[in-house]
Amino acid sequence: MMRLRPKLGSVEEEPKDKLRTMVVQHLTKAI
């Protein structure tokens, strides 16, 4: 599995990474 948390301070992030991060945060909030 890929890294759960994106590298801190990484400016160039893949849209997928951002989207996945948002989803992870949303799921975390749901729990």
C-alpha positions in Angstrom: 0.0 0.0 0.0 1.2 3.5 -0.7 2.0 6.0 2.1 -1.1 7.1 3.9 0.2 10.6 4.7 1.6 12.7 1.9 5.1 14.2 2.5 4.8 17.3 4.6 5.9 20.5 2.7 5.6 18.8 -0.7 4.2 21.5 -3.0 3.8 19.4 -6.1 1.3 16.8 -5.1 -0.6 14.6 -7.5 -4.3 15.4 -7.7 -4.9 11.8 -6.7 -2.9 12.3 -3.6 -4.9 15.4 -2.6 -8.2 13.6 -3.3 -7.1 10.5 -1.4 -5.9 12.7 1.5 -9.3 14.5 1.6 -11.1 11.1 1.5 -8.9 9.8 4.3 -9.6 12.9 6.4 -13.3 12.6 5.7 -13.3 8.9 6.8 -11.3 9.8 9.9 -13.9 12.5 10.8 -16.7 10.0 10.2 -15.1 7.6 12.7 
